[in-house]
């Protein structure tokens, strides 16, 4: 068996245990570690309590007074700049509101000429601000950009729309009551069809635009502003019902006019105004017809040789009477046609109408 001898360190000397006494022992002061530096005594400095002398500026004004004078001068400069911007904004709005530029707007080059280069640069933030408020409308005609001012009501309608939606709205607005095809909108705005469909739906939901159809192209779709009434060239006027020509409605109106011509004024002639007033009084039309539309109906009766114009009133209005019946009875026999001079003869009909040689027969 091998024995290993090791040298163990000497045990640390411990104090023998003392019996616990009820008498309180004095606290043993803690000796500082030999490596710790001794605490330095706190010495009150006279510099902290002493007041620093106020620096005197050569102009005779103290530094604090000078700083206060500078700070009071800065808001004055800022207020002057804001007043200048407000005046420029009011001048810009007044220029766009003038009758000369209210409809079409003013071009960018005209703005530069009116305000000059220096003041035109100050217009940039004003134009951006009015654009964000939807008060300013920008359109392009050829190579020139035009600015036009929108009313407060129109600005409220366009609030929240992005630039693409506003562009589509402006294109539809420029078309007026005749509307514009969706293909033309895509060409003018250069917007993809999927995005354009979403914009149409958004504008329709807000009741800014509405889709319509034309009698000339029922499968295509037109757009116009919601508050506008479509032109007669689009809807066909009162002669069309649901984009179809209403033959029955027109026939009823023609019969009523023919009855007025035969019975009113003892058959001696009626004016166009009298016929129109009688139609309104009898309420024969489901829509209100203008004097021009009544004239169109009277003209169709004249083309069919059912009525004719005979004389005028003292005020120059035409009088319409029922047309006389066409007759073939005349004062020559059938063998007279074989005569060589037949073409040089005049013909007298039984209703005392005389047809001179070579005169075309349009008697009614």
C-alpha positions, 0 to 999 in steps of 0.5 A: 500500500502506497502512502501519500504525504501531503502538507496541509495549510495551517488552520486559521486561528479562530477566537474561542466561543464566548458565552452569550451574555444579556449585557449589550456589548459595545460596538466594535469600530470598523477599521478601514481597509489598508488599501482604501484611501482616507476620506477627504474633508468636505470644504465649502467653496466660496465660488459656489456661493459667490454671485458671478458678475453680470457681463456688460455689453459695449452698447450699454445693454446687458446680455439678458436685456439684449437676449430679451430684445432679440426674442421679442423681435422674432415673433414680429418677423414671423407675423410679417411673413405670415401676413405677406403669405395671407395677402398673396393667398387672397390675391391668388384666390381673387385672381382665380375667382375673376370672371375671366378665369373662373370657368377655364382657369388660368395657365401656369405661364400667365401666373408667372407673368402676373406675379413675377418670378420671385412671388411665383416661388412663394405661390408654391406652398399656397398651391400645395395647401389649396390642393390638399384642401381640394380647393384647387383644380389642375388640368392640362390643355395641350402642353399648358397646365391650368389652375381653376378654383373650386367652391367650398361645396365642391371642395367638401364633395372631393374631400378624402379623394386621392389624386387619381379619383380627382382626375377622373372626376375632373374628366367627367365634369368636363364632358358636361351633360353629354357624358363620356365613354369609359374608353375615353376616360381611360385614354385621357387619365392613363389609368388601368381598367381595374383601378378605374373600376374601383374609382367609378364605384367609389364616386358612385357611392358618394353620389358624385357621378352616375352611369347612363346609356345612349340610344345610339349605343345601348351596350356601352356605358357613359358617365356624367355628374350625378346632378346633371340631366342627360342631353336629348342626343343621349336619351332620345328625348321624349320620343324614347322610352327605356331607350326604345322608340315609342311608336304608340305614344307618338301616334296618340299625340299625332291623333290629338293634334289632328283633332285640334286642327279640325275642331278648334277655331271652326277648322279655320286654322290654329297656331302652334301655340294654341295646339301646345296649350291645348295639349298641356290642358288635356294632359295628353303627354306623360312628359312636358313637351316644348314648343319645338317638340310640338312643332316636330309632331306637326311637321310629321303630319304635314309630311304625311299630307294630313295638315297644311299651312294656310295663311298667318295671323297678324302677329306672324304665326302660321295657321294650320288647317286640315289638308284637302283630300287628293282627287283624281277626277278631272275634266279630260278623258283617258283618250286625251292622253294620246293627243300629241299636245297633252303635255302642253295642256292644263288640268282642272280638278273637280275641287277647282284646283288647276294644274298648269302644264309641266307643273309637278302635282303635289296637291293635298 
